[in-house]
Amino acid sequence: MNVAPRTRLNYKQALAWLYSLQRFGIKLGLENIRRLIAELSRSGGFQAAVGDLEITLPCKVIHVAGTNGKGSVCAMIDSICRAQGYQTGLFISPHLVTFRERIRVNGEMISEDAVADGLTMIRDLIADWDPHATFFEVTTALALKHFADAKIDIAILETGLGGRLDATNAVQSDVSVITPIGLDHEEWLGNTLAQIAGEKAGIIKPRVPVVSAPQQPQSEEVIRARAAECRSPVQFVNETYHASPVALRGEYQKQNAAVAIAAVQAANIQLGEKAIVRGLAAIEWPARFQKSDERTIIDGAHNPGAARILAQTWREVFGDQKATLVLAVLSDKDLRGICEALAPIADSILLPKIRSDRAAPPEALAKVLASIPSVCRAGASPAGNRRGCPTISITTSIGESLDRASANPNPILITGSLHFAGEVLAHLHGEPAAFEECAQ
């Protein structure tokens, strides 16, 4: 993109520049984000104390890591704090339909003008950097600048990848929160639960309280060891929340609610019961067992652990009724693990070709499904069979899959990836998909 130096970018130009940074890939480490925040602070972008080891913001900070449930816990914390009257900033990833979803103040997405102004300032600050800042580092800096401009009381930061070397970990927190840990992003975080837990537990800071969801023994051991090393009090939240309704469906969301409440309390944020009740009843969090219409569920489950929880929630809501499953998964995920978890609740499976270049080809998914013992191999043909096995059909588009699913009397489950969920939501609402947002 050819933009003269110091020229203000408009929203689409700013996003095009930001997405161009993806060519630098993922670079785990905290040096760039510390440098970027220091530069922004010196230039008047916002005020923050940038030390050798951490960035200190003038507000409470709740930092959340984990494999599954991070987004839901962050949304719950944000909602109950707003219900108590606090000014909140929420930073999450990825987004589903619009980039602006990633950064919110008091529940409102960052404006297009704030994105354009913030990214223009950052672009000019880092123009000659080597190594260059990455997409996620710049996005994190944009969020922190937006929160400072809004003078928030509480910042809720979701890690992007891992924890120890994630850009969000440069910020000093008031509580470290760890949701359930499972196998995901193994190429970056390690091939065992203990290795992955070590990266997630890297958000634990000296003498800062830790709140964790129940963990498998290997993960719990790592978290306890890291907390002991940092002399940080640690609380494992084993109970579920049942005092009032939770807007998000599924028993696991009641566990997430208990973790969210414990996190706010551990940060010494004053919280009344009425705010908890109002906040948990008011959460809106798309693609988490989201009811799109009377018979359609959209969920962003993208690893085997999340897929197993999704299947469990499906049974809680629909009993023995099988789904018309519309499935698309990213190629770097555990295709077999996800398929094994979801196939038992499916009556038929539709595999659309989607527009993400990271998506596994539908033909590859069909082969995986056909090789699973619980899915009869004969079901891999569009004709299926008469033995109660799900049929597997490849379709040319999301639209074709949804039309064919609607013609089937079964309830519909759309899942496999947050990217896919976002593309479906954009399709249903007649909006551009996330990857089209910055198209010129």
Secondary structure by P-SEA (a helix, b strand, c coil): ccccccccccaaaaaaaaaaacccccccccaaaaaaaaaaaaacccccccccccccccbbbbbbbcccaaaaaaaaaaaaaaaacccbbbbbcccccccccccccccccccaaaaaaaaaaaaaacccccccccaaaaaaaaaaaaaaaacccbbbbbbcccccccccccccccbbbbccccccccccccccaaaaaaaaaccccccbbbbbccccaaaaaaaaaaaaaacbbbbbbcccccccccccccaaaaaaaaaaaaaaaaacccccaaaaaaaaaccccccccccccccbbbbccccaaaaaaaaaaaaacccccccccccccccccaaaaaaaaccccccbbbbbbccccccccaaaaaaaaaacccccccccccccccccbbbbbbbccaaaaaaaaaacccbbbbbccaaaaaaaaaaaaccccccccccc
